[in-house]
Structures are given as structure tokens and as C-alpha cells.
Amino acid sequence: MSRLPEAGRGEPIDVEAGTRVYSSVTPHSFWWRERLYDVAAVLDHWVESGPWWRRFSGGEAIVQLHWWRVETRPGQGASGAPGGVYDLCWDEAANLWVLARVHD
């Protein structure tokens, strides 16, 4: 089972990222609700583009959303977060990260 954070479309988060993957960066950790979540493993990564009639511009593919399913390790101290599985999404056009789903 999983649950969507409040708005259903995701909550904005702050992400620390590193290695470039498919013109985006792989998340290493993120802050959500004043807690730091350290990424222990990337379980999946996929890319979603827009509707077929908007997927190409001048012969180049337009990528809109980069998704990561990550597993976090339990954090340390007061700002440490519990371990779990989360779906993070980076909107390339808006340069915005959101927490889209929390898996139970």
C-alpha cells in the first residue's frame, strides 16, 4: 500500500544530488517536513515525457519528468527520518523536485 502526500501531486522537497543520469541527477538525500532522508538505494528510475504530439521539438525528445523510487536508511539524531520507500520526481522544465508517493 502507498499513500500520497497531501496535495496528491506531491510536496516540494529539497534534494541533494550527484551523479548525472539521463541528463538529470541522481538523488543522494532529501529534506521533507524538516527531516533529512538519506538515500540508501535507488530501486528504480524512469522518465515520462508529455503527450505524443508534444514529445518532439526540432527532432529532439522533450523530457518532462524524471522519477526515482528510492529506499532510505533510518537517520540519526533529531532531524533523522525513518527508513522507507519513496517516489521522488524532478520536473526538468520547472527545475522542481517533489515527493510524489510514500510507500508503506
N, CA and C atoms as an extended XYZ file, in Angstrom:
312
Properties=species:S:1:pos:R:3:atomname:S:1:resname:S:1:resid:I:1 pbc="F F F"
N         0.847       -1.174        0.000 N   MET     1
C         0.000        0.000        0.000 CA  MET     1
C         0.892        1.236        0.000 C   MET     1
N         0.389        2.305       -0.547 N   SER     2
C         1.120        3.568       -0.525 CA  SER     2
C         0.138        4.697       -0.271 C   SER     2
N         0.692        5.837        0.109 N   ARG     3
C        -0.167        6.985        0.330 CA  ARG     3
C         0.471        8.203       -0.319 C   ARG     3
N        -0.360        9.052       -0.867 N   LEU     4
C         0.130       10.269       -1.500 CA  LEU     4
C         0.186       11.384       -0.479 C   LEU     4
N         1.240       12.176       -0.491 N   PRO     5
C         1.271       13.337        0.398 CA  PRO     5
C         0.162       14.311        0.044 C   PRO     5
N        -0.266       15.051        1.012 N   GLU     6
C        -1.381       15.981        1.000 CA  GLU     6
C        -2.002       16.363       -0.337 C   GLU     6
N        -1.289       17.040       -1.197 N   ALA     7
C        -1.905       17.591       -2.403 CA  ALA     7
C        -2.184       16.533       -3.454 C   ALA     7
N        -1.630       15.339       -3.308 N   GLY     8
C        -1.859       14.307       -4.299 CA  GLY     8
C        -0.890       14.394       -5.463 C   GLY     8
N        -0.405       15.587       -5.764 N   ARG     9
C         0.557       15.757       -6.851 CA  ARG     9
C         1.978       15.851       -6.312 C   ARG     9
N         2.119       15.845       -5.039 N   GLY    10
C         3.434       15.858       -4.430 CA  GLY    10
C         3.702       17.117       -3.638 C   GLY    10
N         4.632       16.974       -2.720 N   GLU    11
C         5.075       18.101       -1.903 CA  GLU    11
C         6.472       18.496       -2.337 C   GLU    11
N         6.720       19.786       -2.496 N   PRO    12
C         8.075       20.224       -2.844 CA  PRO    12
C         9.067       19.780       -1.766 C   PRO    12
N        10.243       19.337       -2.209 N   ILE    13
C        11.302       18.912       -1.299 CA  ILE    13
C        12.626       19.511       -1.775 C   ILE    13
N        13.590       19.557       -0.866 N   ASP    14
C        14.957       19.946       -1.201 CA  ASP    14
C        15.766       18.679       -1.364 C   ASP    14
N        16.455       18.557       -2.503 N   VAL    15
C        17.204       17.339       -2.816 CA  VAL    15
C        18.681       17.662       -3.000 C   VAL    15
N        19.521       16.816       -2.407 N   GLU    16
C        20.953       16.856       -2.672 CA  GLU    16
C        21.226       15.722       -3.639 C   GLU    16
N        21.824       16.059       -4.781 N   ALA    17
C        22.002       15.067       -5.840 CA  ALA    17
C        23.440       15.075       -6.330 C   ALA    17
N        23.784       14.007       -7.055 N   GLY    18
C        25.147       13.883       -7.536 CA  GLY    18
C        25.236       13.411       -8.966 C   GLY    18
N        25.453       12.134       -9.179 N   THR    19
C        25.745       11.546      -10.474 CA  THR    19
C        24.693       11.857      -11.522 C   THR    19
N        25.144       12.271      -12.697 N   ARG    20
C        24.221       12.566      -13.802 CA  ARG    20
C        23.697       11.267      -14.403 C   ARG    20
N        22.386       11.192      -14.586 N   VAL    21
C        21.726       10.054      -15.213 CA  VAL    21
C        20.667       10.610      -16.151 C   VAL    21
N        20.734       10.260      -17.427 N   TYR    22
C        19.743       10.715      -18.410 CA  TYR    22
C        19.511       12.228      -18.325 C   TYR    22
N        20.559       12.992      -18.313 N   SER    23
C        20.541       14.459      -18.260 CA  SER    23
C        19.955       15.002      -16.959 C   SER    23
N        19.808       14.171      -15.986 N   SER    24
C        19.331       14.625      -14.676 CA  SER    24
C        20.317       14.133      -13.628 C   SER    24
N        20.040       14.383      -12.395 N   VAL    25
C        20.963       13.982      -11.341 CA  VAL    25
C        20.295       13.034      -10.358 C   VAL    25
N        21.039       12.044       -9.921 N   THR    26
C        20.522       11.030       -9.012 CA  THR    26
C        20.489       11.571       -7.584 C   THR    26
N        19.350       11.453       -6.898 N   PRO    27
C        19.248       11.973       -5.529 CA  PRO    27
C        20.070       11.148       -4.528 C   PRO    27
N        20.774       11.856       -3.625 N   HIS    28
C        21.528       11.204       -2.552 CA  HIS    28
C        20.809       11.343       -1.219 C   HIS    28
N        20.116       12.462       -1.049 N   SER    29
C        19.343       12.700        0.171 CA  SER    29
C        18.326       13.791       -0.118 C   SER    29
N        17.315       13.884        0.754 N   PHE    30
C        16.319       14.939        0.589 CA  PHE    30
C        15.757       15.346        1.949 C   PHE    30
N        15.309       16.596        2.008 N   TRP    31
C        14.662       17.143        3.199 CA  TRP    31
C        13.166       17.182        2.959 C   TRP    31
N        12.398       16.625        3.898 N   TRP    32
C        10.941       16.656        3.820 CA  TRP    32
C        10.413       16.842        5.235 C   TRP    32
N         9.583       17.859        5.403 N   ARG    33
C         8.989       18.155        6.705 CA  ARG    33
C        10.037       18.235        7.816 C   ARG    33
N        11.091       18.982        7.524 N   GLU    34
C        12.157       19.268        8.478 CA  GLU    34
C        12.938       18.039        8.925 C   GLU    34
N        12.941       16.999        8.092 N   ARG    35
C        13.724       15.803        8.388 CA  ARG    35
C        14.597       15.470        7.186 C   ARG    35
N        15.791       14.981        7.461 N   LEU    36
C        16.722       14.582        6.421 CA  LEU    36
C        16.581       13.089        6.153 C   LEU    36
N        16.374       12.737        4.887 N   TYR    37
C        16.256       11.347        4.449 CA  TYR    37
C        17.464       11.021        3.579 C   TYR    37
N        18.288       10.050        4.012 N   ASP    38
C        19.452        9.626        3.243 CA  ASP    38
C        19.062        8.453        2.354 C   ASP    38
N        19.374        8.572        1.071 N   VAL    39
C        19.046        7.513        0.123 CA  VAL    39
C        20.056        6.380        0.264 C   VAL    39
N        19.550        5.188        0.587 N   ALA    40
C        20.389        4.003        0.715 CA  ALA    40
C        20.523        3.300       -0.634 C   ALA    40
N        19.441        3.314       -1.432 N   ALA    41
C        19.460        2.630       -2.725 CA  ALA    41
C        18.427        3.246       -3.657 C   ALA    41
N        18.772        3.291       -4.929 N   VAL    42
C        17.811        3.665       -5.973 CA  VAL    42
C        17.200        2.350       -6.465 C   VAL    42
N        15.908        2.176       -6.232 N   LEU    43
C        15.229        0.937       -6.609 CA  LEU    43
C        14.776        0.948       -8.061 C   LEU    43
N        14.464        2.134       -8.575 N   ASP    44
C        14.002        2.244       -9.965 CA  ASP    44
C        14.172        3.689      -10.415 C   ASP    44
N        14.279        3.865      -11.712 N   HIS    45
C        14.353        5.199      -12.315 CA  HIS    45
C        13.659        5.121      -13.664 C   HIS    45
N        12.779        6.081      -13.941 N   TRP    46
C        12.118        6.130      -15.240 CA  TRP    46
C        11.860        7.581      -15.621 C   TRP    46
N        11.583        7.779      -16.901 N   VAL    47
C        11.381        9.112      -17.444 CA  VAL    47
C        10.025        9.144      -18.135 C   VAL    47
N         9.282       10.217      -17.909 N   GLU    48
C         7.990       10.409      -18.582 CA  GLU    48
C         8.065       11.676      -19.414 C   GLU    48
N         7.604       11.570      -20.645 N   SER    49
C         7.532       12.763      -21.483 CA  SER    49
C         6.063       13.148      -21.621 C   SER    49
N         5.807       14.262      -22.259 N   GLY    50
C         4.442       14.756      -22.396 CA  GLY    50
C         3.632       13.988      -23.421 C   GLY    50
N         2.477       14.504      -23.767 N   PRO    51
C         1.628       13.867      -24.775 CA  PRO    51
C         2.383       13.693      -26.090 C   PRO    51
N         2.021       12.670      -26.855 N   TRP    52
C         2.769       12.332      -28.065 CA  TRP    52
C         2.924       13.510      -29.016 C   TRP    52
N         1.965       14.385      -29.100 N   TRP    53
C         2.054       15.498      -30.036 CA  TRP    53
C         3.006       16.599      -29.565 C   TRP    53
N         3.466       16.495      -28.304 N   ARG    54
C         4.412       17.470      -27.778 CA  ARG    54
C         5.749       16.842      -27.411 C   ARG    54
N         5.980       15.603      -27.813 N   ARG    55
C         7.190       14.903      -27.383 CA  ARG    55
C         8.452       15.334      -28.122 C   ARG    55
N         8.319       15.930      -29.292 N   PHE    56
C         9.492       16.294      -30.071 CA  PHE    56
C         9.441       17.749      -30.488 C   PHE    56
N        10.587       18.376      -30.470 N   SER    57
C        10.716       19.754      -30.905 CA  SER    57
C        11.999       19.858      -31.707 C   SER    57
N        11.877       20.086      -32.986 N   GLY    58
C        13.063       20.166      -33.826 CA  GLY    58
C        13.834       18.867      -33.872 C   GLY    58
N        13.144       17.731      -33.795 N   GLY    59
C        13.787       16.425      -33.841 CA  GLY    59
C        14.333       15.938      -32.518 C   GLY    59
N        14.265       16.750      -31.455 N   GLU    60
C        14.784       16.369      -30.146 CA  GLU    60
C        13.641       15.977      -29.213 C   GLU    60
N        13.840       14.919      -28.455 N   ALA    61
C        12.825       14.498      -27.491 CA  ALA    61
C        12.765       15.504      -26.340 C   ALA    61
N        11.560       15.828      -25.917 N   ILE    62
C        11.361       16.718      -24.778 CA  ILE    62
C        10.980       15.865      -23.575 C   ILE    62
N        11.853       15.829      -22.597 N   VAL    63
C        11.596       15.055      -21.389 CA  VAL    63
C        11.032       15.996      -20.346 C   VAL    63
N         9.967       15.561      -19.699 N   GLN    64
C         9.339       16.430      -18.716 CA  GLN    64
C         9.596       16.006      -17.282 C   GLN    64
N         9.434       14.727      -16.984 N   LEU    65
C         9.525       14.274      -15.591 CA  LEU    65
C        10.500       13.114      -15.442 C   LEU    65
N        11.385       13.220      -14.454 N   HIS    66
C        12.309       12.141      -14.104 CA  HIS    66
C        11.854       11.601      -12.753 C   HIS    66
N        11.669       10.288      -12.672 N   TRP    67
C        11.178        9.654      -11.450 CA  TRP    67
C        12.243        8.734      -10.863 C   TRP    67
N        12.317        8.709       -9.540 N   TRP    68
C        13.165        7.770       -8.816 CA  TRP    68
C        12.350        7.145       -7.703 C   TRP    68
N        12.439        5.842       -7.594 N   ARG    69
C        11.923        5.137       -6.414 CA  ARG    69
C        13.154        4.822       -5.579 C   ARG    69
N        13.189        5.383       -4.374 N   VAL    70
C        14.373        5.239       -3.535 CA  VAL    70
C        14.013        4.608       -2.198 C   VAL    70
N        14.997        3.946       -1.634 N   GLU    71
C        14.872        3.421       -0.277 CA  GLU    71
C        15.798        4.246        0.598 C   GLU    71
N        15.283        4.687        1.740 N   THR    72
C        16.096        5.489        2.647 CA  THR    72
C        16.509        4.673        3.857 C   THR    72
N        17.617        5.082        4.452 N   ARG    73
C        18.077        4.439        5.683 CA  ARG    73
C        17.617        5.278        6.873 C   ARG    73
N        17.389        4.669        8.011 N   PRO    74
C        16.996        5.453        9.183 CA  PRO    74
C        18.052        6.509        9.502 C   PRO    74
N        17.593        7.717        9.839 N   GLY    75
C        18.509        8.823       10.130 CA  GLY    75
C        18.933        8.856       11.582 C   GLY    75
N        19.907        9.695       11.851 N   GLN    76
C        20.449        9.852       13.193 CA  GLN    76
C        19.990       11.176       13.785 C   GLN    76
N        19.804       11.241       15.058 N   GLY    77
C        19.518       12.495       15.751 CA  GLY    77
C        18.103       13.008       15.552 C   GLY    77
N        17.895       14.230       16.007 N   ALA    78
C        16.552       14.828       16.000 CA  ALA    78
C        16.011       15.054       14.596 C   ALA    78
N        16.882       15.356       13.629 N   SER    79
C        16.397       15.607       12.263 CA  SER    79
C        16.419       14.343       11.423 C   SER    79
N        16.789       13.218       12.016 N   GLY    80
C        16.837       11.951       11.298 CA  GLY    80
C        15.439       11.422       11.019 C   GLY    80
N        15.292       10.794        9.882 N   ALA    81
C        13.989       10.297        9.448 CA  ALA    81
C        13.962        8.773        9.472 C   ALA    81
N        12.770        8.187        9.515 N   PRO    82
C        12.678        6.731        9.459 CA  PRO    82
C        13.030        6.228        8.068 C   PRO    82
N        13.472        4.985        7.975 N   GLY    83
C        13.725        4.380        6.671 CA  GLY    83
C        12.403        4.086        5.974 C   GLY    83
N        12.435        3.989        4.658 N   GLY    84
C        11.223        3.698        3.905 CA  GLY    84
C        11.477        3.773        2.412 C   GLY    84
N        10.399        3.654        1.640 N   VAL    85
C        10.477        3.719        0.183 CA  VAL    85
C         9.644        4.906       -0.288 C   VAL    85
N        10.243        5.730       -1.152 N   TYR    86
C         9.640        6.989       -1.589 CA  TYR    86
C         9.803        7.162       -3.093 C   TYR    86
N         8.818        7.768       -3.724 N   ASP    87
C         8.918        8.143       -5.134 CA  ASP    87
C         9.184        9.636       -5.211 C   ASP    87
N        10.343        9.984       -5.788 N   LEU    88
C        10.732       11.375       -5.970 CA  LEU    88
C        10.617       11.711       -7.448 C   LEU    88
N        10.217       12.937       -7.740 N   CYS    89
C        10.052       13.355       -9.122 CA  CYS    89
C        10.718       14.706       -9.333 C   CYS    89
N        11.498       14.802      -10.421 N   TRP    90
C        12.124       16.065      -10.797 CA  TRP    90
C        11.491       16.543      -12.088 C   TRP    90
N        10.857       17.695      -12.042 N   ASP    91
C        10.290       18.339      -13.225 CA  ASP    91
C        11.413       19.151      -13.855 C   ASP    91
N        11.926       18.644      -14.962 N   GLU    92
C        13.089       19.263      -15.603 CA  GLU    92
C        12.797       20.691      -16.057 C   GLU    92
N        11.632       20.912      -16.650 N   ALA    93
C        11.284       22.238      -17.173 CA  ALA    93
C        11.173       23.273      -16.050 C   ALA    93
N        10.587       22.874      -14.926 N   ALA    94
C        10.389       23.797      -13.806 CA  ALA    94
C        11.556       23.786      -12.816 C   ALA    94
N        12.481       22.820      -13.007 N   ASN    95
C        13.593       22.610      -12.077 CA  ASN    95
C        13.066       22.497      -10.649 C   ASN    95
N        12.096       21.605      -10.465 N   LEU    96
C        11.414       21.431       -9.185 CA  LEU    96
C        11.382       19.956       -8.803 C   LEU    96
N        11.770       19.657       -7.570 N   TRP    97
C        11.681       18.305       -7.012 CA  TRP    97
C        10.425       18.218       -6.143 C   TRP    97
N         9.712       17.084       -6.224 N   VAL    98
C         8.586       16.825       -5.331 CA  VAL    98
C         8.658       15.388       -4.818 C   VAL    98
N         8.142       15.203       -3.615 N   LEU    99
C         7.912       13.862       -3.082 CA  LEU    99
C         6.518       13.487       -3.545 C   LEU    99
N         6.427       12.514       -4.436 N   ALA   100
C         5.164       12.164       -5.056 CA  ALA   100
C         4.419       11.047       -4.346 C   ALA   100
N         5.155       10.143       -3.709 N   ARG   101
C         4.491        8.998       -3.081 CA  ARG   101
C         5.343        8.448       -1.954 C   ARG   101
N         4.674        8.048       -0.878 N   VAL   102
C         5.309        7.374        0.246 CA  VAL   102
C         4.746        5.973        0.298 C   VAL   102
N         5.610        4.967        0.196 N   HIS   103
C         5.150        3.570        0.219 CA  HIS   103
C         5.216        3.041        1.643 C   HIS   103
N         4.174        2.323        2.041 N   ASP   104
C         4.146        1.715        3.384 CA  ASP   104
C         4.860        0.389        3.374 C   ASP   104
